[in-house]
Structure formats: C-alpha cells, structure tokens
Amino acid sequence: MCLAFPGKIISVSGRQAVADFDGIRKEINISLTSDAKAGDFVIVHAGFAIQILSKEDAWEVLKEYEKKIN
C-alpha cells in the first residue's frame, strides 16, 4: 500500500522545497510538479510532490486521515 500526504510548501529552491506537514517541516522534491510555489498544497509520496492541491482539497484529505486515526 502506498501512502501520500498533503503538505504546504514553505519555500522553494530550484527543484527542492521545504514543506510543512502539520508542524513538521521536510525537504521535498518538486520536479514532478514544476509549477508548485510557496503557499501551494501538494500531495507528497516518497519525498516527491506528485500533485498540487487546492487548499480545500488538502483539508478534505487531512479530515479523512483524522477519521481513520481516531
């Protein structure tokens, strides 16, 4: 099973970015989502941003994760 998680891009430097995942910041690769910029929400799998999401879609995904955990 593969799991991808939404994060918010904080900063971009070339093909690398720093994304915030509910308070945890990680460096990710954005080469698959070349239009991604600071402030965007992205789905990240194995350190790669694989899709840009709207803020609303990102929050929907996070709500679903919360339901599964609790």
N, C-alpha and C positions, 0 to 999 in steps of 0.2 A: 504494500500500500504506500502511495506517495502522499505527502502532506505539504501543502503550500500555505503560507501565512501572509496576511496583509501587513504592510508596514508603510510608514510615511517617510518620504525622502527628506532628509535634513539638509544635506549638501551634496554637490556633485563635483567631481574632478576627473575629467576625461570619461573613461568607461567605468569608473568606480564611483560609488556613492555611499554615504552613511545614511542608514535608515533606522527609524525608531519603531520598535516593536513593544508597545505598551511599557515604555520606560527603559527598555534595553536597546542600546544602540549597537548596530553591527555594520561592518563594511560589506557591501554587496556589489555585484557586477551588473551593470545596466546595458550591456552591449546588445541584448535581445530586445530592449525597449529604448531605442536610441532617442526617442522624443521625451523621455522621462526627465523631469526637472524638480528642483527643490519645491516642496509643498505637495507634490503628487503622491497618491497612494498607489502602491504596487503589490502584486502577489509575488512572493519570493519562494523559490524552491531550490534547495541545494546551493544557496548563495547567489542565485541568479534571479533578477527581476524578470518575470515571464509575461506579465500583463499589467497595464496601467488600469486602475480602477477609479471610478468616481468616489467621492467621499461617502456618499450614501451607500454605494455597493460595499465599500470597505467595512462600514459599520454593520451592515447586514451580516456579512461573513463573521465578524467578531461576535455578534449576538448569537449566531448559530453555534460557534465554538463554545461560548459560555454555557449554552443549554446542554451541550454534550458533556462538559466537565462537571456541571452541578447536577 
